[in-house]
């Protein structure tokens, strides 16, 4: 009887330990994420910076929207102009084959070939009508492009009537994924590509959608609620990036607010100017680059950014 009881206790303890270990391994970390270095102003003197994107060679590209310019900052710190005819390009996305995607606020999603600087229009209309003002984008594993189309710099009345999110498939088919949203701006994909995140600029509630298959979404819901400046309500996000843990980094009026995959607030990184968009780069991909109105900033972070698109 004693042996049987001992065997039972051993089995119980081992089983409980296994369950506990499994629960811990699947548990989402709730630790705060804070910079491991100072916030550095890399560049300044621009009209309005946006769209940071780092290519595989370490070059940082970013846009200066009012000046219709896409700049590039080499890994050795040399600043140059990639194009000064960007059609008010906003969000950028790096491709692994020497390509750079851009959302033009003149109403198009285009691809630049970095070797020769040539530009190719991928889509500039939906059902025969131009887009409002394409803003930001993300690419999935199938080569499709999710992009937002709010109202900023758009003609009035809005050509598309609604401010929505679209999907451009790898074979060139465009699908409107949402109805009218409150200024859809930044956009991102979960690491497993099962969730689409949309960052509106005119509300504090950030959105998430289930991805049933590439270009098909459902179950619109609130992913998280942004902290607000004192005495203010209803301010939203702008751009977003993601780290290797699936945490979201959302640029807001308070700085870059960080959220876990379940929407729990993990911290805020503040900047001297209002942050507009964000990406990761550097040798270990732990350098966070932030475009903030007239300047570009960098700060070292403890968690590496996702290399999707690199």
C-alpha positions in Angstrom: 0.0 0.0 0.0 2.8 2.4 0.8 4.5 1.7 -2.5 1.2 2.4 -4.3 0.8 5.6 -2.5 4.3 6.7 -3.3 3.8 5.9 -7.0 0.6 7.9 -6.9 2.3 10.9 -5.4 5.2 10.7 -7.9 2.7 10.6 -10.8 0.7 13.4 -9.3 3.7 15.6 -8.7 5.2 14.9 -12.1 1.9 15.6 -13.8 1.3 18.8 -11.9 4.8 20.0 -12.7 4.3 19.2 -16.4 1.0 21.2 -16.5 2.7 24.1 -14.6 5.6 24.1 -17.0 3.2 24.0 -20.0 1.2 26.9 -18.6 4.3 29.0 -18.0 5.7 28.2 -21.5 2.4 29.3 -23.0 2.0 32.3 -20.7 2.4 35.8 -22.2 5.0 37.9 -20.5 3.6 40.9 -18.7 7.0 42.5 -17.9 7.4 46.2 -18.8 9.5 46.9 -21.9 11.8 49.9 -21.4 14.7 51.4 -23.4 18.2 50.2 -22.6 19.8 53.4 -23.9 19.0 57.1 -24.4 16.7 58.6 -27.0 19.0 60.0 -29.7 18.0 62.6 -32.3 19.7 61.3 -35.5 18.4 63.9 -37.9 16.3 67.1 -37.8 15.1 70.0 -40.0 12.4 68.2 -42.0 8.8 69.3 -42.6 7.1 66.1 -41.5 8.8 62.7 -41.3 7.0 59.4 -41.8 7.3 55.9 -43.1 10.6 54.5 -41.6 11.7 51.3 -43.2 15.1 49.4 -42.9 16.3 47.3 -45.8 18.4 44.2 -45.5 21.7 46.1 -46.0 20.9 48.3 -43.0 19.8 51.4 -44.9 17.0 53.4 -43.3 14.5 55.0 -45.7 11.9 57.5 -44.5 9.6 60.1 -46.1 9.3 63.9 -45.7 5.7 64.2 -46.8 5.3 67.9 -47.6 8.6 68.0 -49.5 7.6 64.9 -51.5 10.9 63.3 -50.7 12.1 59.8 -49.7 15.4 60.0 -47.9 17.9 57.2 -47.2 20.3 57.0 -44.3 23.1 54.6 -45.0 24.4 52.3 -42.2 27.5 54.5 -42.0 25.4 57.6 -41.3 25.4 59.2 -44.8 22.1 60.9 -45.6 20.9 61.1 -49.2 17.8 61.7 -51.3 16.3 58.6 -53.0 13.6 60.6 -54.8 12.2 64.2 -54.5 9.1 63.3 -56.6 7.4 60.9 -54.1 3.8 62.0 -54.7 3.5 62.7 -51.0 4.6 59.1 -50.1 3.8 58.2 -46.5 4.3 54.6 -45.3 7.1 52.5 -46.8 7.8 48.7 -46.7 11.1 47.1 -47.6 11.2 44.0 -49.8 14.0 41.4 -49.8 14.7 41.7 -53.5 15.9 45.3 -53.7 12.4 46.7 -53.7 10.7 49.3 -51.6 6.9 49.7 -51.5 5.3 53.1 -50.8 1.8 54.4 -50.1 1.4 57.6 -52.0 -1.1 60.0 -50.6 -1.9 61.1 -54.2 -3.8 57.8 -54.3 -1.5 54.9 -55.2 0.5 52.0 -53.9 3.8 51.7 -55.8 7.0 49.8 -55.9 10.4 51.3 -56.3 13.3 49.3 -57.6 16.2 50.4 -55.4 18.9 49.5 -58.0 17.8 52.0 -60.6 15.2 54.1 -58.8 12.4 53.2 -61.2 8.8 53.3 -60.0 6.0 50.9 -60.8 2.3 51.5 -59.9 0.8 48.4 -58.3 -2.7 49.9 -57.8 -4.2 53.4 -58.0 -7.9 52.7 -58.1 -10.7 50.5 -56.8 -13.7 49.8 -59.0 -12.5 52.5 -61.4 -12.2 55.2 -58.8 -8.9 56.5 -57.3 -8.2 55.9 -53.7 -8.6 58.7 -51.1 -5.0 58.9 -49.9 -3.1 55.7 -49.4 -1.3 55.8 -46.0 0.4 52.7 -44.7 0.9 49.1 -45.6 2.2 45.6 -44.6 3.0 42.6 -46.7 2.0 39.0 -45.9 3.8 35.7 -46.7 1.7 35.2 -49.8 3.1 38.5 -51.3 -0.2 40.3 -50.8 -0.4 43.9 -49.5 -2.8 45.2 -46.8 -3.0 48.9 -46.9 -5.0 51.8 -45.3 -6.8 54.6 -47.1 -8.0 57.4 -44.8 -8.8 61.0 -45.7 -5.5 62.9 -45.1 -4.5 65.0 -48.2 -7.5 63.4 -50.1 -9.8 65.4 -52.5 -13.1 66.4 -51.1 -15.6 64.8 -51.3 -13.7 61.6 -50.8 -13.3 59.7 -54.0 -14.0 56.3 -52.3 -16.7 57.8 -50.0 -15.4 55.5 -47.2 -12.1 55.4 -45.3 -11.2 51.7 -45.4 -8.6 48.9 -45.5 -7.8 47.1 -48.7 -5.9 44.0 -49.8 -3.9 43.8 -53.0 -3.3 40.1 -53.8 -0.1 38.9 -55.5 -2.0 38.5 -58.7 -3.2 42.1 -58.7 -6.8 41.7 -57.4 -7.9 44.4 -55.0 -10.5 43.7 -52.2 -12.0 46.2 -49.8 -11.9 44.5 -46.4 -13.8 47.0 -44.2 -16.5 49.5 -44.1 -15.9 53.1 -43.1 -13.4 53.4 -40.2 -12.4 56.4 -38.2 -9.2 57.4 -40.1 -7.5 54.0 -40.5 -3.7 54.7 -40.4 -1.1 52.3 -39.3 -1.4 48.6 -40.1 0.3 45.3 -39.1 0.1 41.5 -39.0 0.6 39.2 -36.1 3.6 36.9 -36.4 1.4 33.9 -37.3 -0.6 36.1 -39.8 -3.9 35.2 -38.2 -4.6 38.7 -36.9 -4.7 42.0 -38.8 -4.1 45.2 -36.7 -5.5 48.5 -37.8 -4.5 51.7 -36.0 -7.1 54.5 -36.4 -5.9 58.1 -35.8 -9.2 59.6 -34.6 -10.2 57.3 -31.7 -8.4 55.7 -28.7 -9.6 52.2 -29.5 -7.1 50.2 -31.7 -8.6 47.5 -33.9 -8.0 43.8 -34.6 -9.5 41.5 -37.2 -9.3 37.7 -37.6 -7.7 36.7 -40.9 -9.6 33.7 -42.4 -7.3 33.6 -45.4 -5.2 36.2 -47.2 -7.4 39.1 -48.1 -10.4 37.8 -46.0 -11.0 39.2 -42.5 -13.8 39.0 -39.9 -14.5 39.7 -36.2 -13.7 43.4 -36.0 -12.9 44.2 -32.3 -11.0 46.5 -30.0 -7.5 45.3 -29.5 -6.4 47.8 -26.9 -7.2 51.4 -25.7 -4.4 54.0 -25.9 -3.5 56.1 -22.9 -4.4 59.7 -23.5 -2.6 63.0 -22.8 -3.9 64.7 -19.7 -7.1 66.6 -20.3 -7.6 65.1 -23.8 -9.6 62.2 -25.1 -10.1 60.4 -28.4 -6.6 60.7 -29.7 -5.5 57.7 -31.8 -2.4 56.1 -33.2 -0.3 56.6 -36.3 2.2 53.9 -37.3 3.1 50.6 -35.7 5.8 48.0 -35.6 6.2 44.6 -34.0 8.9 42.7 -32.1 9.9 39.1 -32.2 7.5 38.3 -29.3 4.5 39.7 -31.1 4.3 42.9 -29.0 3.0 46.0 -30.8 4.7 49.4 -30.8 2.2 52.1 -31.6 3.1 55.7 -32.2 0.8 58.1 -30.3 0.6 61.6 -28.9 2.4 60.3 -25.7 5.1 58.5 -27.6 5.5 54.8 -28.6 3.0 52.8 -26.5 3.8 49.1 -26.3 1.2 46.4 -26.0 1.4 42.6 -25.6 -0.3 40.3 -28.2 -3.4 40.2 -25.8 -3.6 44.0 -25.6 -1.9 44.6 -22.2 0.0 47.8 -21.9 3.8 47.1 -21.4 5.2 50.7 -21.4 5.6 53.9 -23.3 8.8 55.4 -24.8 8.6 59.2 -24.9 10.2 61.6 -27.5 10.7 65.3 -27.6 8.3 65.5 -30.6 5.1 63.6 -31.3 6.0 60.2 -32.7 4.5 59.5 -36.1 5.9 56.1 -37.2 8.3 53.4 -36.0 10.4 50.5 -37.2 13.4 48.4 -36.1 16.9 48.0 -37.5 20.6 47.9 -36.5 22.9 44.9 -36.3 20.8 43.0 -33.8 17.5 44.6 -34.8 17.1 46.1 -31.4 17.4 49.7 -32.5 14.0 51.4 -32.7 13.8 54.2 -35.3 11.0 56.7 -34.8 10.0 59.5 -37.2 8.6 62.4 -35.2 7.4 65.4 -37.2 10.6 67.4 -37.9 13.1 64.7 -36.8 14.2 61.1 -36.8 15.2 59.4 -33.5 16.8 56.2 -32.4 16.7 54.3 -29.1 18.1 50.9 -28.1 15.5 48.4 -26.9 15.8 45.1 -25.0 13.7 43.0 -27.5 14.5 42.7 -31.2 12.1 43.8 -33.8 10.4 41.5 -36.3 12.3 41.1 -39.5 9.2 40.6 -41.7 10.0 42.1 -45.1 13.8 42.0 -44.6 
